[in-house]
Amino acid sequence: MDQLQKNTYRNFVARRIAVGLVVVVALGLLGMGWSMANAVFTPVNDPVSAKIAEWARGHGLGSVVTGIENLQYRLNPPKVGGTPSSSLLKSSTVSVNWNSPSERLIQTPLATVVTPSLSNEGKFKAVVTSHGMPIVQVAYLRPDSSHTSYLSAVVWMSGKHTRLVQHPGQSDPGRLPLWSTKTSLVDSSTSGLLAAFNGGFKIKDARGGYYQNGHTVGTLTPGAASLVVYKNGKTAIGAWGSDISMTPDVVSVRQNLQLLISNGQLAKNLDVAVRANWGTTVGASTDVWRSGIGITANGDLVYAAGDALSARSLATLLLHAGAVRAMQLDINKSWISYMWYTPSKGSSLLTAHKALDFQRPANRYFSTTSRDFFAVYYK
């Protein structure tokens, strides 16, 4: 074979290799595109941005997503100082079956974190009543002396008159055939429905498990902060294995990290290794959207959420609300929701009301959701 033939052969081989590489890359991009498209068009109600971010993290692009989120956070950090909008603090009441309940049934105003307090700050108002009882009430207050333009919501739920039902998410915990409840509040589950709120971290990040009716995803971990629902409708919050343990009466368990409050005292590590102890946040900041739930000494539940919250300020809100034990739920703005429901005039449908101006729509849980959540019913 002369030199010309050798060069021709080499060029032929090189072209074949180049074509092969192009085909491989194209197929890879096509496969990634198909995979991303499947993620985007998955029939869950997450925003497209959250779907793409979750897909990217699951395909080795977590550092890219984190970089974009960090940049967005640096460009729009939580505001320091200022005064919040007064709209949430206006004295107004949304009621269900309101039968002139006496004023003594409204919860005592919360001690505010920031002084002097604003007009109506920390004062509860009834948002859902039943049989003349104001059984879901909400108050608003500033989270700390730095982020004074933000209002956090504290929602009180009567332990005597309400019960919780745990619902799975389509992808977390997934494994839908295991569960007796659905990924949305379908028509059959809206009778007696009062409110709903977000669950905790993804199970793989929660350092604990998700249990319902004899089945578990993850591992029920000793010491983990646990929200437990019993057959009689009662709810408990505590450390698994010490405050609470498995019994035949346990219907569901949702674990997430460790307790924010135990025996009426704030956790000692609220300011220690915040990302490691209390979750990776957008922008690696300590002050982001957070949510949590606690239980009072007489068995009432208190939920707190808001923007520009640290682990400490969230725990402090729950402590001011009377929680003797409390745990963090989900964090970051894509995942937090608390809404209460009232009857719609001239319709059998319920109207959803947001506790705060969080990112998700008020009707979030009326369609399939990717993450687990809790529904609140009249007991």
N, C-alpha and C positions, 0 to 999 in steps of 0.2 A: 504493500500500500504506500503510494508516494505521499509527499507532504500535503498536497492539495486535498487528496482523499482523507488524510488524517484530520486536517482542519475542518473539512466538511462534516466528517463524522462527529468531531468534538462539538461543533456548532449544533448539530442535530440533537446530540445528547443534552447539551446545555439547554436548548429550547424545550426539550421534553421535560427536563427537571424544572425549568421555570414554569412551564404550563402546569406541571403537577403541583408545584408550590402554590400557584395562583388558585388552582382548584381546591387544594386543602384549605387555604386561607378563606376562600369564598364559602366553602362548605361550613367552616368553623363560624364565620360571621353569620351565615344563614341560620346555622343552628342556634347561635346566641340570640339572633334576632327573633327566631321562632320562640325560644325559651322566654325572652323578655316580653314578647307579645302575649304569650300565655299568662305571664305574671300580671301584665297590665289589664288583660281582659278577664282575669279571674273574677267570678261573680260575688265579690265582697265589696263592701262600701268604703274601703280605704281610698283616700285621694291618690291620684296617679303618681304624684311625687313620692308618697310613702311606699307605694307598690314597687316603683323603680328602685328606691333606696334599699328596700328589703331584698329585692332580687339581686342587686349589686353586692350586698353584703354576703349573700349566699353563694356568690360566684367569684369570690376572691378579690372583690373590688371595694372592700370595706374601707381601706385607707383613702380611696378616692372620695367616697361618700363623706367620710369624716372631714377630709380637707375642705370640701365644699360647704359642709355645715359649719365648720369653724370660721370660714371666711364670712359666711352670712351672719354669724353671731357677732364677729368683730365689727362688722358694718352696722349692726343693729343691736348693741348691747342693752341690757335693762337700764332704764332711765333712773338716775339718782336724783332724789329730791322731787319737788313739785307737789301738786294737789290732785287727788283723783276726781273723776267725774262724779257729780252728786246724784246721777240718775239711779244708781243702785241703792243709795241711802234714803231715797224718798220713801215716805211712809205709805205703802200700798199693800194690799192683800189680795191674793188670788185664792179662792176658796171652793171647796167641794162640799155640798150638803151643809152649808154654813147655817147653824141654828143658834146664833148668838151665844157662843161659848164665853164664859166669863174670862176677864182679863188675867185671872190668876193661872189660867192654863197656858199662857204664853211664857216661854222660858225666861228666866232672869237674864238681863243683859250681860254680855261678856265683858270682862275687864279688858280694856283695849291695850294693845302692845305699845302704841305710840301715844304720848300725851303732849298737849291736851287733845282730847278726842274731838272728832267732828260730830256735827249734828246727826243723830241716829246711828252713829258708828257703834257696832257691837250689839245693837238692839235686834231682837228676833221679830220676825213677822211670820204669820201662818201662811203657808202656800198650798197645803193640802189638808183638808179636814174631812172627817167622816163621822157620821152620827153625832155631830156637834163637837167633836174633839179635834183640835188642831194637832195632827199627828206627824206632820212634816213641817219644820220651821227653818228659816234661813236668816243668817246675820252676816254682815260684811264688815271687815276691818282691815286696816293696813298691816302688812306682815312684819315690818321692822322700821327702825328710825331712818334708814337709808333710802328704801324704795317706797317713798311716801306717796307716789302718784298711782300706786297699785292698790286694788282692793281684793282681798281673798274672801272666798265664800266658806262659811261654816254652816253645815246642814245638820240639824238635829232630827232624829227619827225615834219615835216612841218605841221602846222595846216591848211594851205591853200590847201595843196595837199593830205592830208591823212584823213581817217575817221576810227573810231573804231567800232567794232562789238563785243558785249558781248556774250560769249558762256557759257552754264551751264556745270557743272560736273555731272558725273553719280550719285555720292552719295551726292555731295554738289554743288548746292542746291538740287539736285535730282528733284523729281516731274516732270519728263521729258515731259509728255504730255502738260504741261503749256507753253512751250517755243517754239519760232519760229526758233531758231537756234539749232544746233546739238552739241554733246559732242566731236566732232572731226572736223577737216578740211577735209571734204569729197570732192570728185572731183568737185562737183557743187559749192563749196565755195572757190575754189582756184583761180578763175579768178580775176586778179587785186590784189592778195594777196601779201603783202610786208613783213610783220613781225607778230610776235605773242609774247605775254608775259603773265605771271601768274597773277591771280587775288589776292584776299586777304585771310584773315583767313577763317576757317570754319564759316558758318553763325552764329552758336551758340556762337562763340568766338569773332565775329567781332563787337559786340555791335551796330548792325545796320541791315539793310536788303538788299535783292537782289530783284530788280524790273526789269521786262521786259514785254513790251506790255500788260500792264494792270494787271499783276499778281505779287504777292509779296511773298517771303519766308523770314521769320523774320519780323522785323518791321522797317520801315523807321523812323529813330530816329532823333529828332531835335538836332542840334549841331554836329552830326556825320560827319566825313570826307567822302565826296561823290564824286565819279567819274560818271558824267552824260553825256549821249550821246543823241543828239537831232535828229529829223527827217531830218534836213538839213545837217547832217553830222558833225556838230560842237560838240566840247567836252568842258565841264566845270568841274572844280574841286573847291570845297568849302565846307563850313559848311552848312548842310541841315537846311532849315528854315530861314537862314539869307542871306548867299551868293547865295543859290540856293533853289528853291522850285518846287513843282510839277506843270507842265503846260501840256496842250494837246500835246505839241511838244516833250515831254520827251519820248524817246524810252526805255532807260535803266538807272538803277542806281545801282552802287555797293558801299556800305558803308563799312568802315573799321576804327575803332577806332576814333581818332580825328586828326585834322590837324597838320602836322609837321611844316608847314610854313603858315602863314596867313598875308596878306597885306605886303608881302615882309620881314616879321620878323619871326625869329625862335620861335617856341613855348617855353614858359617859363618853362615847366615841362619836358624837354627832359632828365634831369638827376634825376628826382624825381620818386621814386617807379617805376623803369624802367620795371620790370616784370608786375606790375599791370597796368601801363599805356600803355606799348608798346608791350606786349605779352610775354608769357612764353617761354623761350628759352632753348635749349639743354644745360645742365650743369649749368643752372641758371646764365649764363654769360650775360653780356651786349654786348659782342663782338662776333657776330655770322654772318652767312649769312643773309642778309636783302635785301629787295627791296622796291622801292617807285616810285611814279610818281608825276610830278608837271606840272604846266602850266605857261607859260611866259606871260608877259604883252600883247604881240601881238598874243596870242592864240596858240603858238607852244607847243608841249608836250615834256617833258624830263623825261626819265626813268633812274633810277640809281640802281645798284645792286653790291654786292660783299661780300667777306668773311671778317671776323673780323671787322664788322661794328657795332657801337652802334647806338642808335636812333639819337644821336647828330651828329655823323659823317655822317650818311645817309642824315639827313636834311641839313647838311653843303654842301655836294656834290650837292644836288638839288638847294640850294641857289646859289652856284657858277655857276650852269648851267642856272641861270636866272629865276628860279621859283618864282612866287609871291604868289602862293598857292600850297601846296604839301601834300601828304598823304603817309603813309606806306602801302605797299601791303603785300604779304606773307613773312615769315621769315623761317629760318632753311634750310639746304642744300637740303632736299628732295623735296622742293616745288618751288624753284626759277628757272625761265627760261626766257631768252629773245633770240630769234633767228630771223634772217632775211632770206629772200628767194630770190633765183635767178634762172633763167631758166637753165635747164640742157641741155648740148649740145646734139643735136640729139634726144631729148626726150621732151614730153609735161609735164613731171614731174618737180617739183621744187626741187632745192637743198637747204637744210637748213644749216645755218651757226650760230654757237653759238657766242654770244657776249662775253662770258666768259667760262671757263672750269667748268661749274656747273655740278651737278651729273646727271641730266636727259639727254637722247639722244636728238640730234638736231631735230629729227623727232617726238618728243613727241606728238605734237598736230595733227598728221596725223592718230592717232588711239584713241580710246575712253579713256578719262581721267576722273579721279574721282573728280577733282577740276575745278572750273570755270576758264576761261581765256579770254583774249581779242585778237582779230585778227585785224591787221592793213591793210587797203586797200587803193588803190589809189582812190581819191575822183573824 
